[in-house]
Amino acid sequence: MIALPIVGVSAADLTLRSAELSTEQALARQIGTADARVRLLDMTQPIYQMPDGSTFVPVGGYENAGSSSTGREVPQELDTSQLPAGTQVLKDSVGYNKVRTKHGLLDTDLHEVDTRSPLVAGMFTLDRGRLPETAGEVAATTAFLKNSGLYVGSTVTPRGANTSYKIVGAYELPSELGNNEILAPPGTLIAPLDQVLKAAGGHGIRPNDSYLVKVGGDGFTWNMVKAANTKSLLVVSRAVHLDPPADADVPLFQQEPKERFQQGGSSASDMAVLATVVGLAMLEICLLAGPAFAVGARRSRRQLGLVGANGGDRRHIRSIVLSGGLVIGAVSAVIGTVVGVGLTIALRPVLEGQLGVRFGSLDFRPLELAGIALLAVVTGLLSAIVPAVTASRQTVLASLTGRRGVRRANRVLPVLGLIAVAGGAAIALYGTTSRMGATVVVGGSAIAELGFVALTPVLVGLFGRLGRWLPLSPRLALRDAVRNRGRTAPAVAAVLAAVAGTVAVATYEHSRDVQMRHEYVADLPHGTGALEARENSAHKEVPALREALSKQLPVAVRADVDRVVVGMPSCESYSTEPGCGRIEIIKPKEQRCPLYDTPNGPDAFTEAQARELRQDWRCVDTARPAPEPVVVADEKLLSVLAVTDPGSVSALKQGRAVAFDKRQIKDGRITLRTVLAKEGVNPFPPVGEDPPGEDKVLPVHLAPESVKNWGLELVLPPATAKAAGLATVPAGAYFTLDGKATSEQRQRIAGEIDRMGVEAAVRIEEGYQGNDNLALLALTVFAGLVTIGAAGIATGLAQADAEADLKTLAAVGAAPRVRRTLSGFQCGVVALMGVLLGTAAGVLPAVGLRLVQRRELEALYQHSVAKGYASAREAVPYVPISVPWETLAGLLVVVPVGAALLAALVTRSSGALARRAAG
């Protein structure tokens, strides 16, 4: 009980410390044996950088970066003329592409570097085979081989390539174990693939180039780094990492505050929450272990009585029991620490895989491990305090005869508990209006929970009044529990603490789930699906995808949609590459929202003007995501999307386009502009200006405002698009189902897409699905286990107390099931009392945290409306407080009944008859 938490904490400490790399280890994985890694930036302005090279800012800030042109072009290669003579330079290029695998396509990094150079030592760890040396060879990360289904000796083909590459080895990136990457010699992978892709009319590969630099001497000094920054070079320097400059010598900190670039450390509130969690965990262990010590003390009361009979006083009795707690705590500390460290060593590969980082070495921190072990010793000692005091108060006669004396209840503890409950609840309530809301609520709830623990003996006594309405066996069990509160209260308190946490999390998560269900916005009508090719270059495969869709799924109606093409059909929708283009709907200027059609946007208006404009019909936000806002389709699309407006259906049948946004229409016409990217022409002009292009003005039918457009802005009939001279290519399909798609059918269509090697997706609108919260299930199981364990301990203590009575019952001929029945009810009573009290205590923090969220969201909403960021017509935030009755029913019914049945099953039906002692 004490050692188990120590196992987890010591293992976590060793794991996290081992995963923290030293500066030298981190540098070896990042820059190998080089003195620095120099990266070319896609800019011409000088920069200021952090000493570690993690962040940079243009000189003068980003707001002035566009106006501080130096008149020079962005360099394509590193200029080595300014480096010292004899400097070694190694180019390191990383690109990105999809690679064909056994299962389809896999996003993969393409890495080119000369692996024979000594500068890369430490960057790669060869697992098997060898690293590539000649053209046509590659090595792959173990993660890539696992995810792709390939192996050393097989061939791999990047998508779009006309050649394959042989995998000659497997390697790891020590700090990125899960990264999918293939490695090739310089100039053999990225450049050839780039040429092939561009020749096919697609996008090429633009690698991220950096250079490993070895200058010798003192290495790449901070002065050299600052000189490189003036040429838009970002540097990661070994010398600077090992000997960082003072803040006064960092130009970046003179331009920007250092705090802006620092990751936030542990704040006081975080430390307070951590201390609260640790304290409650220790309390839980003490509440569980305390009764166990009491069982031991009760079973050895005759030996303790003999100590008193031979001249020992209360101090000696307390010392004996406390020494037992100290010894058990120390043994638990040793066992827990050794087991935790051993498990970490044994499971090191598994832990590294989960973290995605190879350990530099096993980093043992003796002081931290000693502190964890000391925690176990202290916990054992604290757990033995109450049993030690109770044992010392027994008279010698009572200890030797096995009789239990009558002890008056403590009147101070309940008063303190009541004060703690009231004070904690008040603090939590105050937290709902405080700026430190969540922290205050958690702190107040923890105080209230401690108050409930202190009130447990009194609350157990109140439960005893229910005994008059119970049958004989449960009445005896309840009265036994009430009369022996010294052993019942700690077990009930332990159950209370565990159940309170579970109820708090369950109530909070269930309330959040109700909120998310309320806020959920469907992408399509319920039961409707969409097939979409997520890459424009896959338009040739879309017809085959449509047929596979109809074959593998129970499609009732399928509406094929095409997209309008401007320029090369393989270009992405918003590409700026020459020869690429897009179709854009041009709104009439008088129907555009001024908030978004002025150069400075909303900042150009006063708050009063912004609030007024938010109510303007031109500024109503009706945006909904859609793969293609302008599609070419027939009237079947409206049927699939549940658009039943007769006018819209009739318009499409007659060859008229259907629009859904009245802001885009003037005099019954809509303007489409074909925008083609050209050299020297910006296809994305500043706000308020229209992009250059050719206009197509078409008559349209405007659908009523009540019609949901599901993200579509314009539906063009195929004949209308052709008559307007607009080129189209297949884009996907919308469909309805005859029934519901099964898991097997979904897997089959996914497999068809993978086999085609196309980046496409099939999505079916099924409404809000909720969250399968494994953490909540784990907490519920944990609470159940703690409940059964604590109730079992209390039952064992009750049996130790009632052993004489049970033997007497057996002697006078009581049925064997009496012992089982009484034991089961004793366990069930303790479990039920703890679950009831824990449920009451757990609701408080959940309600408090939800009230904090409600206040924050309402304040944000009111601020947004006041500032003109949002319209008052938008819905007020909905933050409900909902009780998870199913979870509570499981805790209130299943757990106590299960504990009772388990206790009855493991209890012997009859005990051995004891011979009556002489005298």
Secondary structure by P-SEA (a helix, b strand, c coil): caaaaaaaaaaaaaaaaaacccaaaaaaaacccccbbbbbcccccccccccccccccccccccccccccccccccccccccccccbbbbbbbbbbbbbbbccccccbbbbbbccccccccccccccccccccccccbbbbcaaaaaaacccccbbbbcccccbbbbbcbbbbccccccccbbbbcccccaaaaaaaaaaacccccccbbbbbbbbccccccaaaaaaaaaaccccccccccccccccccccccccccccccccccccaaaaaaaaaaaaaaaaaaaaaaaaaaaaaaaaaaaaaaaaaaacccaaaaaaaaaaaaaaaaaaaaaaaaaaaaaaaaaaaaaaaaaaccccccccccaaaaaaaaaaaaaaaaaaaaaaaaaaaaccaaaaaacbbbbbbccaaaaaaaaaaaaaaaaaaaaaaaccaaaaaaaaaaaaaaaaaaaaaaaaaaaacccccccccaaaaaaaaaaaacaaaaaaaaaaaaaaaaaaaaaaaaaaaaaaaaaaccccccccbbbbbccccccccaaaaaaaaaaacccccbbbbbbbbbccccccccccccccbbbbbbbccccccccccccccccccccaaaaaaaaaccccccbbbbbcccbbbbcaaaaaaaccccaaaaaaaaabbbbbcccccccccbbbbbbbbbccccccccccccccbbbbbbbbbbbcccccccccccbbbcaaaaaaaccccccccccccccccccaaaaaaaaaaaaaaccccbbbbbccccccccaaaaaaaaaaaaaaaaaaaaaaaaaaaaaaaaaaaaaaaccccaaaaaaaaaaaaaaaaaaaaaaaaaaaaaaaaaaaaaaaaaaaaaaaaaaacccccccccbbbbbbbaaaaaaaaacaaaaaaaaaaaaaccccccccccccc
